[in-house]
């Protein structure tokens, strides 16, 4: 890919000498896997290399990930000091990530908490199992579409298990719309989006808040955001 195209593809929400906050497009990998598909981590490194005309390797640290089909806000560290502090803040629950999701069926309660145990299995999926690790999330129903029998919810994770939101909502009879792995195989785009990120800047200690709306595709068109 040409360097200019790499730069044009990125939606940069914030950048300074220490961190860079970027929108991950849907169906783009967070980092390389065993495919040859371009990933956001590489795209961001290329962007920095071109913009600042940096020779050699560019330092960039991956702090967290989003599943390939999930879009939303991600933060990368541009220095090792920033990386360590951001990683520590994630471990200490000082960084807040909120998701928007569209799920099937009406919720009995407007808000609540799911506490389960999730086990990652050999085929790359995760399941609810007593052998798994504790998984906790909080949800709040924003709106219910009675005609379609789908609910728009805000989700806040307290733990970060593999496919956690997708697995827990499916287990509780609220599979995510468009989730080909844990829901209905309807060839629609999954409705899960990391729409809000709040963090303390690792160097300046300023509180930063970022918000994005999901693209108006798939079931998102059924709600006004």
PyMOL CGO cylinders between C-alpha atoms (Angstrom):
from pymol import cmd
from pymol.cgo import CYLINDER

trace = [
    CYLINDER, 0.00, 0.00, 0.00, 1.25, 3.47, -0.82, 0.3, 1, 1, 1, 1, 1, 1,
    CYLINDER, 1.25, 3.47, -0.82, 2.24, 5.61, 2.14, 0.3, 1, 1, 1, 1, 1, 1,
    CYLINDER, 2.24, 5.61, 2.14, -0.22, 8.37, 1.29, 0.3, 1, 1, 1, 1, 1, 1,
    CYLINDER, -0.22, 8.37, 1.29, -3.10, 5.90, 1.25, 0.3, 1, 1, 1, 1, 1, 1,
    CYLINDER, -3.10, 5.90, 1.25, -2.10, 4.59, 4.68, 0.3, 1, 1, 1, 1, 1, 1,
    CYLINDER, -2.10, 4.59, 4.68, -2.21, 8.12, 6.10, 0.3, 1, 1, 1, 1, 1, 1,
    CYLINDER, -2.21, 8.12, 6.10, -5.55, 8.93, 4.47, 0.3, 1, 1, 1, 1, 1, 1,
    CYLINDER, -5.55, 8.93, 4.47, -7.21, 5.80, 5.87, 0.3, 1, 1, 1, 1, 1, 1,
    CYLINDER, -7.21, 5.80, 5.87, -6.58, 6.71, 9.51, 0.3, 1, 1, 1, 1, 1, 1,
    CYLINDER, -6.58, 6.71, 9.51, -9.01, 8.76, 11.55, 0.3, 1, 1, 1, 1, 1, 1,
    CYLINDER, -9.01, 8.76, 11.55, -6.79, 10.34, 14.20, 0.3, 1, 1, 1, 1, 1, 1,
    CYLINDER, -6.79, 10.34, 14.20, -8.73, 11.56, 17.23, 0.3, 1, 1, 1, 1, 1, 1,
    CYLINDER, -8.73, 11.56, 17.23, -5.73, 12.75, 19.24, 0.3, 1, 1, 1, 1, 1, 1,
    CYLINDER, -5.73, 12.75, 19.24, -1.96, 12.72, 18.92, 0.3, 1, 1, 1, 1, 1, 1,
    CYLINDER, -1.96, 12.72, 18.92, 1.03, 14.09, 20.79, 0.3, 1, 1, 1, 1, 1, 1,
    CYLINDER, 1.03, 14.09, 20.79, 4.57, 12.92, 21.50, 0.3, 1, 1, 1, 1, 1, 1,
    CYLINDER, 4.57, 12.92, 21.50, 3.40, 10.21, 23.91, 0.3, 1, 1, 1, 1, 1, 1,
    CYLINDER, 3.40, 10.21, 23.91, 0.12, 8.70, 22.69, 0.3, 1, 1, 1, 1, 1, 1,
    CYLINDER, 0.12, 8.70, 22.69, -2.07, 8.44, 19.62, 0.3, 1, 1, 1, 1, 1, 1,
    CYLINDER, -2.07, 8.44, 19.62, -5.82, 7.76, 19.67, 0.3, 1, 1, 1, 1, 1, 1,
    CYLINDER, -5.82, 7.76, 19.67, -7.23, 6.25, 16.48, 0.3, 1, 1, 1, 1, 1, 1,
    CYLINDER, -7.23, 6.25, 16.48, -10.51, 4.90, 15.17, 0.3, 1, 1, 1, 1, 1, 1,
    CYLINDER, -10.51, 4.90, 15.17, -10.30, 1.21, 14.27, 0.3, 1, 1, 1, 1, 1, 1,
    CYLINDER, -10.30, 1.21, 14.27, -12.47, 0.62, 11.21, 0.3, 1, 1, 1, 1, 1, 1,
    CYLINDER, -12.47, 0.62, 11.21, -14.78, -2.39, 11.29, 0.3, 1, 1, 1, 1, 1, 1,
    CYLINDER, -14.78, -2.39, 11.29, -13.31, -5.62, 9.88, 0.3, 1, 1, 1, 1, 1, 1,
    CYLINDER, -13.31, -5.62, 9.88, -9.73, -4.39, 10.31, 0.3, 1, 1, 1, 1, 1, 1,
    CYLINDER, -9.73, -4.39, 10.31, -7.38, -6.34, 12.57, 0.3, 1, 1, 1, 1, 1, 1,
    CYLINDER, -7.38, -6.34, 12.57, -6.05, -4.64, 15.70, 0.3, 1, 1, 1, 1, 1, 1,
    CYLINDER, -6.05, -4.64, 15.70, -2.67, -6.31, 15.10, 0.3, 1, 1, 1, 1, 1, 1,
    CYLINDER, -2.67, -6.31, 15.10, -1.15, -8.85, 12.72, 0.3, 1, 1, 1, 1, 1, 1,
    CYLINDER, -1.15, -8.85, 12.72, -2.35, -12.42, 12.70, 0.3, 1, 1, 1, 1, 1, 1,
    CYLINDER, -2.35, -12.42, 12.70, -1.52, -15.35, 10.42, 0.3, 1, 1, 1, 1, 1, 1,
    CYLINDER, -1.52, -15.35, 10.42, -3.21, -13.67, 7.45, 0.3, 1, 1, 1, 1, 1, 1,
    CYLINDER, -3.21, -13.67, 7.45, -1.59, -11.08, 5.23, 0.3, 1, 1, 1, 1, 1, 1,
    CYLINDER, -1.59, -11.08, 5.23, -4.34, -8.55, 5.95, 0.3, 1, 1, 1, 1, 1, 1,
    CYLINDER, -4.34, -8.55, 5.95, -3.37, -5.03, 6.92, 0.3, 1, 1, 1, 1, 1, 1,
    CYLINDER, -3.37, -5.03, 6.92, -3.86, -4.24, 10.60, 0.3, 1, 1, 1, 1, 1, 1,
    CYLINDER, -3.86, -4.24, 10.60, -4.39, -1.01, 12.52, 0.3, 1, 1, 1, 1, 1, 1,
    CYLINDER, -4.39, -1.01, 12.52, -1.14, -1.33, 14.48, 0.3, 1, 1, 1, 1, 1, 1,
    CYLINDER, -1.14, -1.33, 14.48, 0.92, -1.48, 11.27, 0.3, 1, 1, 1, 1, 1, 1,
    CYLINDER, 0.92, -1.48, 11.27, -1.14, 1.29, 9.65, 0.3, 1, 1, 1, 1, 1, 1,
    CYLINDER, -1.14, 1.29, 9.65, -0.50, 3.55, 12.63, 0.3, 1, 1, 1, 1, 1, 1,
    CYLINDER, -0.50, 3.55, 12.63, 3.23, 2.82, 12.64, 0.3, 1, 1, 1, 1, 1, 1,
    CYLINDER, 3.23, 2.82, 12.64, 3.39, 3.60, 8.92, 0.3, 1, 1, 1, 1, 1, 1,
    CYLINDER, 3.39, 3.60, 8.92, 1.47, 6.82, 9.48, 0.3, 1, 1, 1, 1, 1, 1,
    CYLINDER, 1.47, 6.82, 9.48, 3.99, 7.96, 12.12, 0.3, 1, 1, 1, 1, 1, 1,
    CYLINDER, 3.99, 7.96, 12.12, 6.94, 6.94, 9.98, 0.3, 1, 1, 1, 1, 1, 1,
    CYLINDER, 6.94, 6.94, 9.98, 5.69, 8.93, 6.97, 0.3, 1, 1, 1, 1, 1, 1,
    CYLINDER, 5.69, 8.93, 6.97, 4.39, 11.99, 8.83, 0.3, 1, 1, 1, 1, 1, 1,
    CYLINDER, 4.39, 11.99, 8.83, 7.58, 12.53, 10.82, 0.3, 1, 1, 1, 1, 1, 1,
    CYLINDER, 7.58, 12.53, 10.82, 9.96, 11.11, 8.21, 0.3, 1, 1, 1, 1, 1, 1,
    CYLINDER, 9.96, 11.11, 8.21, 11.39, 8.69, 10.76, 0.3, 1, 1, 1, 1, 1, 1,
    CYLINDER, 11.39, 8.69, 10.76, 14.26, 6.45, 9.65, 0.3, 1, 1, 1, 1, 1, 1,
    CYLINDER, 14.26, 6.45, 9.65, 14.38, 2.86, 10.86, 0.3, 1, 1, 1, 1, 1, 1,
    CYLINDER, 14.38, 2.86, 10.86, 11.85, 1.22, 13.13, 0.3, 1, 1, 1, 1, 1, 1,
    CYLINDER, 11.85, 1.22, 13.13, 9.08, 3.26, 14.77, 0.3, 1, 1, 1, 1, 1, 1,
    CYLINDER, 9.08, 3.26, 14.77, 8.25, 2.57, 18.43, 0.3, 1, 1, 1, 1, 1, 1,
    CYLINDER, 8.25, 2.57, 18.43, 4.57, 1.93, 19.01, 0.3, 1, 1, 1, 1, 1, 1,
    CYLINDER, 4.57, 1.93, 19.01, 2.98, -0.12, 21.79, 0.3, 1, 1, 1, 1, 1, 1,
    CYLINDER, 2.98, -0.12, 21.79, -0.33, -1.95, 21.55, 0.3, 1, 1, 1, 1, 1, 1,
    CYLINDER, -0.33, -1.95, 21.55, -2.26, -1.27, 24.78, 0.3, 1, 1, 1, 1, 1, 1,
    CYLINDER, -2.26, -1.27, 24.78, -5.55, -3.07, 24.10, 0.3, 1, 1, 1, 1, 1, 1,
    CYLINDER, -5.55, -3.07, 24.10, -7.39, -4.82, 21.28, 0.3, 1, 1, 1, 1, 1, 1,
    CYLINDER, -7.39, -4.82, 21.28, -10.75, -4.97, 19.57, 0.3, 1, 1, 1, 1, 1, 1,
    CYLINDER, -10.75, -4.97, 19.57, -12.09, -8.04, 17.77, 0.3, 1, 1, 1, 1, 1, 1,
    CYLINDER, -12.09, -8.04, 17.77, -11.70, -7.85, 14.01, 0.3, 1, 1, 1, 1, 1, 1,
    CYLINDER, -11.70, -7.85, 14.01, -15.39, -7.18, 13.18, 0.3, 1, 1, 1, 1, 1, 1,
    CYLINDER, -15.39, -7.18, 13.18, -15.67, -4.55, 15.94, 0.3, 1, 1, 1, 1, 1, 1,
    CYLINDER, -15.67, -4.55, 15.94, -14.93, -0.91, 15.23, 0.3, 1, 1, 1, 1, 1, 1,
    CYLINDER, -14.93, -0.91, 15.23, -14.20, 1.92, 17.61, 0.3, 1, 1, 1, 1, 1, 1,
    CYLINDER, -14.20, 1.92, 17.61, -11.63, 3.89, 19.58, 0.3, 1, 1, 1, 1, 1, 1,
    CYLINDER, -11.63, 3.89, 19.58, -8.15, 2.57, 20.37, 0.3, 1, 1, 1, 1, 1, 1,
    CYLINDER, -8.15, 2.57, 20.37, -5.15, 4.18, 22.05, 0.3, 1, 1, 1, 1, 1, 1,
    CYLINDER, -5.15, 4.18, 22.05, -1.51, 3.36, 21.26, 0.3, 1, 1, 1, 1, 1, 1,
    CYLINDER, -1.51, 3.36, 21.26, 1.59, 4.48, 23.16, 0.3, 1, 1, 1, 1, 1, 1,
    CYLINDER, 1.59, 4.48, 23.16, 4.43, 6.19, 21.30, 0.3, 1, 1, 1, 1, 1, 1,
    CYLINDER, 4.43, 6.19, 21.30, 6.97, 5.83, 24.14, 0.3, 1, 1, 1, 1, 1, 1,
    CYLINDER, 6.97, 5.83, 24.14, 7.85, 3.03, 26.55, 0.3, 1, 1, 1, 1, 1, 1,
    CYLINDER, 7.85, 3.03, 26.55, 7.07, 5.24, 29.56, 0.3, 1, 1, 1, 1, 1, 1,
    CYLINDER, 7.07, 5.24, 29.56, 3.59, 5.99, 28.23, 0.3, 1, 1, 1, 1, 1, 1,
    CYLINDER, 3.59, 5.99, 28.23, 3.06, 2.29, 27.45, 0.3, 1, 1, 1, 1, 1, 1,
    CYLINDER, 3.06, 2.29, 27.45, 3.90, 1.19, 30.99, 0.3, 1, 1, 1, 1, 1, 1,
    CYLINDER, 3.90, 1.19, 30.99, 1.64, 3.77, 32.59, 0.3, 1, 1, 1, 1, 1, 1,
    CYLINDER, 1.64, 3.77, 32.59, -1.29, 3.04, 30.28, 0.3, 1, 1, 1, 1, 1, 1,
    CYLINDER, -1.29, 3.04, 30.28, -0.93, -0.69, 30.87, 0.3, 1, 1, 1, 1, 1, 1,
    CYLINDER, -0.93, -0.69, 30.87, -0.89, -0.08, 34.62, 0.3, 1, 1, 1, 1, 1, 1,
    CYLINDER, -0.89, -0.08, 34.62, -3.99, 2.12, 34.35, 0.3, 1, 1, 1, 1, 1, 1,
    CYLINDER, -3.99, 2.12, 34.35, -5.83, -0.62, 32.46, 0.3, 1, 1, 1, 1, 1, 1,
    CYLINDER, -5.83, -0.62, 32.46, -4.93, -3.17, 35.13, 0.3, 1, 1, 1, 1, 1, 1,
    CYLINDER, -4.93, -3.17, 35.13, -6.07, -0.77, 37.86, 0.3, 1, 1, 1, 1, 1, 1,
    CYLINDER, -6.07, -0.77, 37.86, -9.35, 0.03, 36.06, 0.3, 1, 1, 1, 1, 1, 1,
    CYLINDER, -9.35, 0.03, 36.06, -8.44, 3.71, 35.64, 0.3, 1, 1, 1, 1, 1, 1,
    CYLINDER, -8.44, 3.71, 35.64, -9.28, 3.65, 31.93, 0.3, 1, 1, 1, 1, 1, 1,
    CYLINDER, -9.28, 3.65, 31.93, -12.94, 3.51, 30.97, 0.3, 1, 1, 1, 1, 1, 1,
    CYLINDER, -12.94, 3.51, 30.97, -14.08, 1.85, 27.75, 0.3, 1, 1, 1, 1, 1, 1,
    CYLINDER, -14.08, 1.85, 27.75, -17.75, 1.92, 26.84, 0.3, 1, 1, 1, 1, 1, 1,
    CYLINDER, -17.75, 1.92, 26.84, -19.40, 0.06, 23.99, 0.3, 1, 1, 1, 1, 1, 1,
    CYLINDER, -19.40, 0.06, 23.99, -22.65, 0.39, 22.12, 0.3, 1, 1, 1, 1, 1, 1,
    CYLINDER, -22.65, 0.39, 22.12, -24.32, -2.87, 21.15, 0.3, 1, 1, 1, 1, 1, 1,
    CYLINDER, -24.32, -2.87, 21.15, -27.58, -3.90, 19.53, 0.3, 1, 1, 1, 1, 1, 1,
    CYLINDER, -27.58, -3.90, 19.53, -29.00, -7.13, 20.92, 0.3, 1, 1, 1, 1, 1, 1,
    CYLINDER, -29.00, -7.13, 20.92, -31.98, -9.30, 20.20, 0.3, 1, 1, 1, 1, 1, 1,
    CYLINDER, -31.98, -9.30, 20.20, -35.00, -9.31, 22.50, 0.3, 1, 1, 1, 1, 1, 1,
    CYLINDER, -35.00, -9.31, 22.50, -36.32, -6.98, 25.18, 0.3, 1, 1, 1, 1, 1, 1,
    CYLINDER, -36.32, -6.98, 25.18, -34.42, -6.80, 28.48, 0.3, 1, 1, 1, 1, 1, 1,
    CYLINDER, -34.42, -6.80, 28.48, -36.28, -7.55, 31.68, 0.3, 1, 1, 1, 1, 1, 1,
    CYLINDER, -36.28, -7.55, 31.68, -34.29, -4.85, 33.49, 0.3, 1, 1, 1, 1, 1, 1,
    CYLINDER, -34.29, -4.85, 33.49, -33.27, -1.45, 32.09, 0.3, 1, 1, 1, 1, 1, 1,
    CYLINDER, -33.27, -1.45, 32.09, -29.80, -1.90, 33.57, 0.3, 1, 1, 1, 1, 1, 1,
    CYLINDER, -29.80, -1.90, 33.57, -27.90, -4.67, 35.23, 0.3, 1, 1, 1, 1, 1, 1,
    CYLINDER, -27.90, -4.67, 35.23, -24.73, -6.70, 35.63, 0.3, 1, 1, 1, 1, 1, 1,
    CYLINDER, -24.73, -6.70, 35.63, -23.71, -10.03, 34.13, 0.3, 1, 1, 1, 1, 1, 1,
    CYLINDER, -23.71, -10.03, 34.13, -21.31, -12.18, 36.13, 0.3, 1, 1, 1, 1, 1, 1,
    CYLINDER, -21.31, -12.18, 36.13, -20.19, -15.41, 34.46, 0.3, 1, 1, 1, 1, 1, 1,
    CYLINDER, -20.19, -15.41, 34.46, -17.08, -17.50, 33.93, 0.3, 1, 1, 1, 1, 1, 1,
    CYLINDER, -17.08, -17.50, 33.93, -15.60, -17.62, 30.44, 0.3, 1, 1, 1, 1, 1, 1,
    CYLINDER, -15.60, -17.62, 30.44, -13.31, -20.31, 29.06, 0.3, 1, 1, 1, 1, 1, 1,
    CYLINDER, -13.31, -20.31, 29.06, -11.43, -19.92, 25.78, 0.3, 1, 1, 1, 1, 1, 1,
    CYLINDER, -11.43, -19.92, 25.78, -11.41, -23.20, 23.85, 0.3, 1, 1, 1, 1, 1, 1,
    CYLINDER, -11.41, -23.20, 23.85, -9.15, -24.66, 21.17, 0.3, 1, 1, 1, 1, 1, 1,
    CYLINDER, -9.15, -24.66, 21.17, -11.24, -23.61, 18.15, 0.3, 1, 1, 1, 1, 1, 1,
    CYLINDER, -11.24, -23.61, 18.15, -10.83, -19.91, 18.96, 0.3, 1, 1, 1, 1, 1, 1,
    CYLINDER, -10.83, -19.91, 18.96, -14.27, -19.49, 20.52, 0.3, 1, 1, 1, 1, 1, 1,
    CYLINDER, -14.27, -19.49, 20.52, -15.11, -18.83, 24.15, 0.3, 1, 1, 1, 1, 1, 1,
    CYLINDER, -15.11, -18.83, 24.15, -17.83, -20.48, 26.23, 0.3, 1, 1, 1, 1, 1, 1,
    CYLINDER, -17.83, -20.48, 26.23, -19.50, -20.03, 29.60, 0.3, 1, 1, 1, 1, 1, 1,
    CYLINDER, -19.50, -20.03, 29.60, -17.91, -22.62, 31.89, 0.3, 1, 1, 1, 1, 1, 1,
    CYLINDER, -17.91, -22.62, 31.89, -17.21, -23.11, 35.57, 0.3, 1, 1, 1, 1, 1, 1,
    CYLINDER, -17.21, -23.11, 35.57, -13.64, -23.87, 34.46, 0.3, 1, 1, 1, 1, 1, 1,
    CYLINDER, -13.64, -23.87, 34.46, -13.27, -20.36, 33.06, 0.3, 1, 1, 1, 1, 1, 1,
    CYLINDER, -13.27, -20.36, 33.06, -12.20, -17.00, 34.45, 0.3, 1, 1, 1, 1, 1, 1,
    CYLINDER, -12.20, -17.00, 34.45, -14.58, -14.51, 36.02, 0.3, 1, 1, 1, 1, 1, 1,
    CYLINDER, -14.58, -14.51, 36.02, -16.21, -12.16, 33.52, 0.3, 1, 1, 1, 1, 1, 1,
    CYLINDER, -16.21, -12.16, 33.52, -18.15, -9.09, 34.66, 0.3, 1, 1, 1, 1, 1, 1,
    CYLINDER, -18.15, -9.09, 34.66, -19.90, -6.42, 32.61, 0.3, 1, 1, 1, 1, 1, 1,
    CYLINDER, -19.90, -6.42, 32.61, -22.51, -3.77, 33.25, 0.3, 1, 1, 1, 1, 1, 1,
    CYLINDER, -22.51, -3.77, 33.25, -25.22, -2.82, 30.76, 0.3, 1, 1, 1, 1, 1, 1,
    CYLINDER, -25.22, -2.82, 30.76, -27.80, -0.07, 30.39, 0.3, 1, 1, 1, 1, 1, 1,
    CYLINDER, -27.80, -0.07, 30.39, -30.64, -0.21, 27.87, 0.3, 1, 1, 1, 1, 1, 1,
    CYLINDER, -30.64, -0.21, 27.87, -30.82, 3.01, 25.87, 0.3, 1, 1, 1, 1, 1, 1,
    CYLINDER, -30.82, 3.01, 25.87, -33.77, 2.17, 23.64, 0.3, 1, 1, 1, 1, 1, 1,
    CYLINDER, -33.77, 2.17, 23.64, -35.94, -0.77, 22.61, 0.3, 1, 1, 1, 1, 1, 1,
    CYLINDER, -35.94, -0.77, 22.61, -37.25, -1.22, 19.06, 0.3, 1, 1, 1, 1, 1, 1,
    CYLINDER, -37.25, -1.22, 19.06, -40.48, -3.15, 19.56, 0.3, 1, 1, 1, 1, 1, 1,
    CYLINDER, -40.48, -3.15, 19.56, -41.12, -3.68, 15.84, 0.3, 1, 1, 1, 1, 1, 1,
    CYLINDER, -41.12, -3.68, 15.84, -37.74, -5.38, 15.32, 0.3, 1, 1, 1, 1, 1, 1,
    CYLINDER, -37.74, -5.38, 15.32, -37.49, -6.78, 18.87, 0.3, 1, 1, 1, 1, 1, 1,
    CYLINDER, -37.49, -6.78, 18.87, -33.96, -5.41, 19.26, 0.3, 1, 1, 1, 1, 1, 1,
    CYLINDER, -33.96, -5.41, 19.26, -32.37, -3.35, 22.04, 0.3, 1, 1, 1, 1, 1, 1,
    CYLINDER, -32.37, -3.35, 22.04, -29.69, -0.67, 21.93, 0.3, 1, 1, 1, 1, 1, 1,
    CYLINDER, -29.69, -0.67, 21.93, -27.49, -0.96, 25.02, 0.3, 1, 1, 1, 1, 1, 1,
    CYLINDER, -27.49, -0.96, 25.02, -24.42, 0.68, 26.51, 0.3, 1, 1, 1, 1, 1, 1,
    CYLINDER, -24.42, 0.68, 26.51, -21.88, -1.78, 27.88, 0.3, 1, 1, 1, 1, 1, 1,
    CYLINDER, -21.88, -1.78, 27.88, -19.06, -1.21, 30.35, 0.3, 1, 1, 1, 1, 1, 1,
    CYLINDER, -19.06, -1.21, 30.35, -16.55, -4.00, 30.95, 0.3, 1, 1, 1, 1, 1, 1,
    CYLINDER, -16.55, -4.00, 30.95, -15.10, -4.69, 34.37, 0.3, 1, 1, 1, 1, 1, 1,
    CYLINDER, -15.10, -4.69, 34.37, -12.98, -7.56, 33.02, 0.3, 1, 1, 1, 1, 1, 1,
    CYLINDER, -12.98, -7.56, 33.02, -11.46, -8.17, 29.61, 0.3, 1, 1, 1, 1, 1, 1,
    CYLINDER, -11.46, -8.17, 29.61, -12.08, -11.78, 28.60, 0.3, 1, 1, 1, 1, 1, 1,
    CYLINDER, -12.08, -11.78, 28.60, -11.88, -13.13, 25.07, 0.3, 1, 1, 1, 1, 1, 1,
    CYLINDER, -11.88, -13.13, 25.07, -15.11, -12.26, 23.16, 0.3, 1, 1, 1, 1, 1, 1,
    CYLINDER, -15.11, -12.26, 23.16, -16.60, -11.34, 26.54, 0.3, 1, 1, 1, 1, 1, 1,
    CYLINDER, -16.60, -11.34, 26.54, -19.48, -9.08, 25.48, 0.3, 1, 1, 1, 1, 1, 1,
    CYLINDER, -19.48, -9.08, 25.48, -20.49, -11.38, 22.63, 0.3, 1, 1, 1, 1, 1, 1,
    CYLINDER, -20.49, -11.38, 22.63, -20.40, -14.54, 24.74, 0.3, 1, 1, 1, 1, 1, 1,
    CYLINDER, -20.40, -14.54, 24.74, -22.16, -13.14, 27.80, 0.3, 1, 1, 1, 1, 1, 1,
    CYLINDER, -22.16, -13.14, 27.80, -25.00, -11.48, 25.92, 0.3, 1, 1, 1, 1, 1, 1,
    CYLINDER, -25.00, -11.48, 25.92, -25.58, -14.61, 23.84, 0.3, 1, 1, 1, 1, 1, 1,
    CYLINDER, -25.58, -14.61, 23.84, -25.62, -16.71, 27.00, 0.3, 1, 1, 1, 1, 1, 1,
    CYLINDER, -25.62, -16.71, 27.00, -28.29, -14.45, 28.52, 0.3, 1, 1, 1, 1, 1, 1,
    CYLINDER, -28.29, -14.45, 28.52, -30.57, -14.70, 25.46, 0.3, 1, 1, 1, 1, 1, 1,
    CYLINDER, -30.57, -14.70, 25.46, -29.51, -11.35, 24.01, 0.3, 1, 1, 1, 1, 1, 1,
    CYLINDER, -29.51, -11.35, 24.01, -27.14, -12.33, 21.21, 0.3, 1, 1, 1, 1, 1, 1,
    CYLINDER, -27.14, -12.33, 21.21, -25.63, -9.38, 19.40, 0.3, 1, 1, 1, 1, 1, 1,
    CYLINDER, -25.63, -9.38, 19.40, -27.23, -8.56, 16.07, 0.3, 1, 1, 1, 1, 1, 1,
    CYLINDER, -27.23, -8.56, 16.07, -24.92, -9.53, 13.24, 0.3, 1, 1, 1, 1, 1, 1,
    CYLINDER, -24.92, -9.53, 13.24, -22.71, -11.75, 15.40, 0.3, 1, 1, 1, 1, 1, 1,
    CYLINDER, -22.71, -11.75, 15.40, -21.96, -14.60, 13.00, 0.3, 1, 1, 1, 1, 1, 1,
    CYLINDER, -21.96, -14.60, 13.00, -20.05, -16.56, 15.64, 0.3, 1, 1, 1, 1, 1, 1,
    CYLINDER, -20.05, -16.56, 15.64, -22.32, -16.52, 18.68, 0.3, 1, 1, 1, 1, 1, 1,
    CYLINDER, -22.32, -16.52, 18.68, -25.62, -15.31, 17.25, 0.3, 1, 1, 1, 1, 1, 1,
    CYLINDER, -25.62, -15.31, 17.25, -27.64, -15.70, 14.05, 0.3, 1, 1, 1, 1, 1, 1,
    CYLINDER, -27.64, -15.70, 14.05, -25.65, -16.35, 10.87, 0.3, 1, 1, 1, 1, 1, 1,
    CYLINDER, -25.65, -16.35, 10.87, -27.40, -13.74, 8.76, 0.3, 1, 1, 1, 1, 1, 1,
    CYLINDER, -27.40, -13.74, 8.76, -24.35, -12.24, 7.02, 0.3, 1, 1, 1, 1, 1, 1,
    CYLINDER, -24.35, -12.24, 7.02, -24.98, -8.86, 8.65, 0.3, 1, 1, 1, 1, 1, 1,
    CYLINDER, -24.98, -8.86, 8.65, -22.29, -6.68, 10.23, 0.3, 1, 1, 1, 1, 1, 1,
    CYLINDER, -22.29, -6.68, 10.23, -21.95, -7.19, 13.97, 0.3, 1, 1, 1, 1, 1, 1,
    CYLINDER, -21.95, -7.19, 13.97, -23.46, -4.37, 16.04, 0.3, 1, 1, 1, 1, 1, 1,
    CYLINDER, -23.46, -4.37, 16.04, -20.75, -3.79, 18.62, 0.3, 1, 1, 1, 1, 1, 1,
    CYLINDER, -20.75, -3.79, 18.62, -18.76, -0.56, 18.69, 0.3, 1, 1, 1, 1, 1, 1,
    CYLINDER, -18.76, -0.56, 18.69, -16.23, 0.86, 21.17, 0.3, 1, 1, 1, 1, 1, 1,
    CYLINDER, -16.23, 0.86, 21.17, -17.71, 4.33, 21.18, 0.3, 1, 1, 1, 1, 1, 1,
    CYLINDER, -17.71, 4.33, 21.18, -16.25, 5.98, 24.27, 0.3, 1, 1, 1, 1, 1, 1,
    CYLINDER, -16.25, 5.98, 24.27, -12.78, 6.04, 25.84, 0.3, 1, 1, 1, 1, 1, 1,
    CYLINDER, -12.78, 6.04, 25.84, -11.75, 7.99, 28.93, 0.3, 1, 1, 1, 1, 1, 1,
    CYLINDER, -11.75, 7.99, 28.93, -8.18, 7.97, 30.22, 0.3, 1, 1, 1, 1, 1, 1,
    CYLINDER, -8.18, 7.97, 30.22, -5.65, 9.93, 32.21, 0.3, 1, 1, 1, 1, 1, 1,
    CYLINDER, -5.65, 9.93, 32.21, -2.82, 11.11, 29.98, 0.3, 1, 1, 1, 1, 1, 1,
    CYLINDER, -2.82, 11.11, 29.98, 0.22, 9.05, 31.06, 0.3, 1, 1, 1, 1, 1, 1,
    CYLINDER, 0.22, 9.05, 31.06, 2.54, 12.08, 31.13, 0.3, 1, 1, 1, 1, 1, 1,
    CYLINDER, 2.54, 12.08, 31.13, 0.50, 15.29, 31.57, 0.3, 1, 1, 1, 1, 1, 1,
    CYLINDER, 0.50, 15.29, 31.57, -2.13, 13.60, 33.83, 0.3, 1, 1, 1, 1, 1, 1,
    CYLINDER, -2.13, 13.60, 33.83, -4.87, 15.44, 31.92, 0.3, 1, 1, 1, 1, 1, 1,
    CYLINDER, -4.87, 15.44, 31.92, -8.18, 13.54, 31.72, 0.3, 1, 1, 1, 1, 1, 1,
    CYLINDER, -8.18, 13.54, 31.72, -9.01, 12.86, 28.08, 0.3, 1, 1, 1, 1, 1, 1,
    CYLINDER, -9.01, 12.86, 28.08, -12.43, 11.83, 26.76, 0.3, 1, 1, 1, 1, 1, 1,
    CYLINDER, -12.43, 11.83, 26.76, -13.19, 10.59, 23.26, 0.3, 1, 1, 1, 1, 1, 1,
    CYLINDER, -13.19, 10.59, 23.26, -16.51, 9.65, 21.67, 0.3, 1, 1, 1, 1, 1, 1,
    CYLINDER, -16.51, 9.65, 21.67, -17.43, 8.29, 18.24, 0.3, 1, 1, 1, 1, 1, 1,
    CYLINDER, -17.43, 8.29, 18.24, -20.70, 7.17, 16.67, 0.3, 1, 1, 1, 1, 1, 1,
    CYLINDER, -20.70, 7.17, 16.67, -20.87, 3.79, 14.89, 0.3, 1, 1, 1, 1, 1, 1,
    CYLINDER, -20.87, 3.79, 14.89, -21.32, 3.88, 11.10, 0.3, 1, 1, 1, 1, 1, 1,
    CYLINDER, -21.32, 3.88, 11.10, -24.94, 3.90, 9.92, 0.3, 1, 1, 1, 1, 1, 1,
    CYLINDER, -24.94, 3.90, 9.92, -24.98, 0.38, 8.54, 0.3, 1, 1, 1, 1, 1, 1,
    CYLINDER, -24.98, 0.38, 8.54, -26.60, -2.91, 9.45, 0.3, 1, 1, 1, 1, 1, 1,
    CYLINDER, -26.60, -2.91, 9.45, -28.98, -2.72, 12.44, 0.3, 1, 1, 1, 1, 1, 1,
    CYLINDER, -28.98, -2.72, 12.44, -27.58, 0.68, 13.49, 0.3, 1, 1, 1, 1, 1, 1,
    CYLINDER, -27.58, 0.68, 13.49, -29.98, 2.27, 11.03, 0.3, 1, 1, 1, 1, 1, 1,
    CYLINDER, -29.98, 2.27, 11.03, -32.89, 1.20, 13.27, 0.3, 1, 1, 1, 1, 1, 1,
    CYLINDER, -32.89, 1.20, 13.27, -31.85, 3.68, 15.99, 0.3, 1, 1, 1, 1, 1, 1,
    CYLINDER, -31.85, 3.68, 15.99, -31.12, 7.39, 16.14, 0.3, 1, 1, 1, 1, 1, 1,
    CYLINDER, -31.12, 7.39, 16.14, -27.74, 8.02, 17.73, 0.3, 1, 1, 1, 1, 1, 1,
]
cmd.load_cgo(trace, "trace")
